[in-house]
Amino acid sequence: MTTGFAAIPASGSYVLRNARAPACLVEAGTLASDRDGLALLDIALEDGIVASVLPAGTPALDRAAACDLDGGIVLPRLVDVHTHLDKGHIWPRRPNPDGSFMGALNAVAADREANWSAEDVRARMEFGLRCAYAHGTAAIRTHLDSLGKQIGISWPVYAELRAEWAGRIALQASPLFGVDALADPAHLPAIVRAVTAHGDNLLGAVTYMIPELDAALDTLFRSAIEHGFELDFHVDETNDPAARSLEHIADAALRHRFPGRILAGHCCSLALQQPQDEARIIAKVREAGIAVVSLPMCNMYLQDRQPGRTPRWRGVTALHELKAAGVPVTIASDNTRDPFYAYGDLDLVETLREGTRILQLDHSDRDWAKAIAATPADVMGLSGVGRIAVGGSADLILTRARDWTEFFARPQADRTVLVAGRAIDRSLPDYRELDRLMASAT
């Protein structure tokens, strides 16, 4: 396939010469890297596998068919650990009336009740997967709204799509419901049955400061331990400093000596704590082994929105402080063209680009690329994904940008995506494909 470089060889065996890759994402021993943390490499591919990763100009590779990247940045295919495929692309029929968090909650609830048939959910989820694949995503974890009749609609659709997309995008799903729903003794068993029949090994909930929070968390943790599930929470998505359910989750994990992985998303109010409270909570999060995912684009869109008033903060969590304390941190896409976020396209290059600006990841550590690649892959338990490793699949994103300032200055719309060493068709689906769902909506 012809690209912005010389043509990618048609065979599955060739060398990508003069590739710049983030050293933090390359598993090839100690690498010399520049001030951006980028190493200049020759990457040999054989039958869709990474055969070797060597310093650029290694003579042993001189005779192989080659594509010269001229110093362009190469990334592994990326990992989106927090999305909402089931909500995606409903904005045209159910926009957020005022851009607020409550406006989003109410709009989604109304649309779900009126329109979320199996056909509707499947079409929108598959549209999102096609976008993510074209942009270079290798794995996605989606949350599935799991209330009432929707449990029996969305989970079978998800299981079908996971099977159909195997080999292109690895899919995981976590149930999503407010923690107060556990007051109904029938709710959690219905969730467990759906996850057991159609899902993976995840439980999750939206946590907030209700009197029953600790009891509800105990119920979730006991169920997760009983069934061998891991946990994924939506946490403190608010600018209220009194929202500290993250600390309660950490306490519950320690109380139950939880053996599995835990991911906490959003954690917005952590950034608004007093320094001593923030430090205490972060220390507990680290001790409990909790990873944190920030959703910079969605949270900047929703948080601190008041009519006629300029927002005073960016809505994101204390990601630098969490990382400095040794907490695994990631960033992810979150919502796409729905009432929680009117924009987005499940493009993790965009997420890193905008996240760098929103969270000021520049002038900081040189390994933030891990936050959309190796770290979320570890959170999802995906071996060999989100890395450039000898013996791993040649799943790569090739760009013309030679350093991070070039990379972030443009959207990299001309990137090339390799799956098993072969360039894929990066054509994006047309929004008009969804018009029939919007026209028939109630």
N, C-alpha and C positions, 0 to 999 in steps of 0.2 A: 504493500500500500504506500502511495506517495504521501509524504508528510512535509512539514516545514524543514526537515533535514533531507539528506539523501534518502532514497527509497528504502523502507524497511525490507530486508531480503525476504523472499517468499518462503525460503526454507525455514525450518525451526532451529537452525544452528548458525549462529553468527555472533559477532562481537559488537557491543555498543562502546565505541571508543570515545575517550575524552568526556566522560560523563561526570558531572558534579553531583554528589549525593550527600545528604546529611550524615555525617559520621555516626550520629546517634542511632541511625536506622540501618546501619550496615554491620552485619555479623561476619567480620573477616579479620579479626585480630586488631592490633593497634594501627590506626591510620593517621597519616599526617593530614591536618585540615587547616583551612584558612580562617580568617577572623570571623567568618559567618558560620564556622563549624562544618564547612563543606569540604569533602575530599574528592580529588580528581582521580577518576578510576577508569579502567577498562573492564567491562562486565561481559563475560562470555556466556552465551546461551546455547544449550544443546537440547534439542527436542523438547522445547518449552520449559526447561529447567535451568536455573542459574548454575553453571558449571564451575565458574571461578570468578572471583572479584580481586583484581590486582591493580597496583598503581598504574596510572596512565602511561602508555609507551612501553609496556612490558614486551620485550622482543619475542617471547614465546607465542604471542598471539598474532604476529605480523602476517601470517599467511591465511588467516581465516577471513571469510566474508565479513564485511564490516559496515556499520553505519556510524559515521562520525557525528557526534552530538555537539562538537565545537564548544564544549564547556557548559552545555545546558544542564539545568538541574533535573535530576531523576529522583522520583519518589516511588516507594512501593504503592500498590493500590491501597486505598485508605479505609478506615474503619469508623463508622458512624454509630456511636453507642447509645444515642438517645434521640429517637424520632417518634413521630405519630403518623404512620402511614394511613391509618384508618380515618383520620381527620382531614387528610390532605386534599386541597383543591376544592373545598366547599365554599370558598369566599364568594364566588359569583352569585350563589343562591342564598348565602347567609353571611353577609359581612358583619363585622363588629360595629355596632352603632356608634360607639364613642371611643374606641381604641383602648378601653379599660380592661382590667382583668375580669371584673364581674360581667362586663359586656361580652367578653369572650366565652365565659362559662355558660351564660344564659343562651347565647346564640348557638353554641355547639349542642347544648342539651335539646334545644328546639329542633335543630336539624337532625340530630340522631333519632329522635322520636318519630319524626315525620318521614325520613328519607333513607335511613341506613339499612336497606335490604342487602342480601348477599350479593346481588348483581352490582349494586351501587358501590359497596365497600370494595369488592374485588376489582372493579374497573379503576377506581381511584388509587388503590394500593399498587396495582400493576403499573399504572402511569408513573407513580413515584419511583418504583423500582427501575423502570426504563430510564428515567432521568439520572438516577444515582449511578447506574451502570455506565451510561455514556460519559459521565464525569470522572469515573475512575474509582468507584467505591467497591470494595471487596466484601464487606460485611456490614450488616445493619441490625441493630436491636430496635424494635418498635414496641411502643406501649399500645395496648388494645383496651379501649373503653369496655369495662366488664361490669355492666349493671343490667339487671333484669333480662329482658328478651335478647339484648345484644350479645350476651355471653354465647348463646346458641347460634348466633349469626356469624359473628366475626371470627371465632376461633376455628371453625372448620374451613373458612375461606383462607385464613392464615396458613393452616396446615397444607392446603392444596398449593398455595403459592410457594411455600418453603420447598416443597418437593419439586415444583416446576423450575425454580430458580437455582436449584443445587448445581454447583459447578460454575455459576456466574456470580451470584451473591449469596453468602452464607447468612441465613436469617435466624434471629431469635425474637421471642416475644415475651413481654411481661404484662400481667393484668393491671389495669388502672381503675381505681375506685377510691372514693374518699374513705379515710380510716374510720369515719363514723358509721359506714355501712356495716361494720363488723358487729354493731349492736343487734343486727338481725342474725340469729343463730344459723339460719339456712344459707347465708351468703357465702361464707368461706368454703363450706363443703362444695357448693356449686362451682366456685372458682377452681378448687383443687381438682374436681372431676374434669373440668375443661382443660386445664393445664396437663393433666395426666393423659387425657385422650388425644389432645391435639397440639400440645405445646412442647416446651423444653423442660427446664427445671427452675423456673423463676416464679416468685411471688412478689407483689409490689402494691403500694398504696400511696395516696397523697396524704401527708401528715400535716397536722396543724394543731394549735394549742387548745385542745378540748380537755375537760376534766378526766375523761376516760382514756386519754392518750396512752398512758403507761400500760393499762390493762389491755388495750387493743394491740399494742406492740408485743406484749407477752404472748397474746394469742397467735399473732403472725409468726413470731420467732419459734414458738413451740411447733406450729404446723410445718414451718420450713425445715426444722430439724427432723421431725417425724418422717417427712416425705423426701428428704435429701435435696431440698430446693435451695437456691440462692435467692438473694433479696435485692430489689431495686425500688428506691423510693423517690417520689417527688417531695421536696423538702423546703419549707419556709420561703415560698415564692411570694415575698412581700417585702415592703420597706419598713415593717414594724419591728423594732429591736426586741420587743417582747416575744417575738416568734423564735423559739429556741428548740424546736422539735428535733433538730440535728443532734443536740446534746442528749435528748431523751433516747434517740435511736442508738447512739454510741453507748449510753448506759445500759440499754437493753441487750446489746450485743455482748457487752462485758458480763452482764448478769447471767446470760444464758451460755456464755463461753461458745458463741456461735462459730462453727467450724468452716462455714462457706463464705463465698465472696459477697460483699455488700457494696452497692453503688448508690450514692446519694446525689440527686440532681437538683440544680438551681442553687439552693442554700443562699439565697440573696441576702437575707437579713443578717447573715454572719458578718458581712462587710460593714454593718452599722452598729456593731457591738462596741462597748468600751474595750480598750486594749486588753485589760486583764481578763475580761470575759471571753473575748475572742481567743486569747492564748489558751485559756482553760479548755474551751470547746475543741479547739484544734488538737490539743494534746490528747483528748479523749478519742477523737476521730482516728488519730494515728494509732493509738493503743488498740482500738477495736478493729483495725485493719480495714477501715472503710475507704473506698475510693470516691472521688468527687468529680462530677461532670458539670461544667459551666456551659450555659446556652446563651452566648453573648448577644446574638442578633435578636432573638425573641425577647430576652429580658430587657435589653435596651429599648425595645419597642413598647413593652407593656409597663414597666416599672416607673413609678413617679410621674405618671401621666395625669395631669389635671387640666381641664379646659382653660385656654387662654394663659397658661403659665408655662414658662420654660422649665424643663426638668432639671433637677439639681444634682442627680447622680446617674451613673450608667447602668445601674440595675444588676450588676454582676457580683459574684461572690469574691471572697478574699483568696483568689487563686494563687497569687505569689506567696502569701504566707503559708497556705496549705502545702504548696510544693516545697518550700524551704524547710518545713517541719518533717518532710518525708512522706507526706500523703500522696498516693498516686492521683494525678489530676489529668483530666481530659477536657476537650471541648467538642461540641456536637451541634448538629443542625437544628434539632427540635422540630417545631411546626413548620408547615409549608403551605402558604396560600389558604390559610383558614383563619378563624376569628382571633386566634392567639398570635398569629404572625401573618401579615398580609402578603409577604414576599417569600423569597427563598426558592431553591430548586434542588435541594439535597446534594449540593456541591460542596464537598469538604475543602476544596481549594478556596472557595469563597469564604467558608467558615474560618479557616486559618487566617486568611487575608484580613477579614473584618475583625476577627477576634484579636489579632495582633494590634489593631488600632484601638479597639474598645478597651481591651485589658492591658494595653501598653506592654506587650510581650517583647518588643524590641528593647534595646539597651538593657538586656537582662540575660538570662541563661541562653545558651546556644542550642538547646535541645528541645525547644517547644514543638518542633515537628512531631515528636513522640506523642503529643496530645491528640493527634488525629490518626495515629498509626499504631505503634507498638503498644502503648499503654492501654488504649481501649481494646486492642486485641487480647491483651492479658486479662482485662476485666471480663471479657466474653469467653475466656478459656480457649482461644483459638491459637493453636500452635503454628508457628511459621508465618502467620499473617501479619501485615503491617511492618515487614522487615525485608531487607535485601540480604538473602542468606544463601550461601552455597548449598545446593541440594534442594532449595525451595523453588516453588513455581515462579516462572518469569512473569509475574504480574506487576507491571510497572507503569508509571506515568512519566512521559518524556516532555520536557518543556524547552523553550528557547532561552529562558531567563538564566543568566549566569551567576547571579547573586540574589540575595533576598530583596534588595531594593528594586531590582528589575522584576522579580517574581511578584511582589505585592503591588507594583505600580500598575499592572494590567491584570485582567481577569484570566489570563492564560487560556483564552478561548481556542487557541490553535494547538493545544496540547495533544499528544498522541497517547492512547491507552493500549497497553499490551496485556493480553490475557494468554497465559501459557506461551509467551513469546510472539504472539501474532497480533497485529494491530486490528482493533475492533472498529466497527462502524459507529461513529460517535454522533450520529444524527439524533436529535432530541425529538420526542413526540410533540405533536401540535396540540395546543390547548383546545382546538376545535373538536378534537376527538371526544372531549368531555361535554360538549354542548348539549347532547341529548339528555344527560343527567341533570343539567342545570334547568333545561326547559321544562322537564316533567316534575320538578321538585315542588313540594308543598311547604 
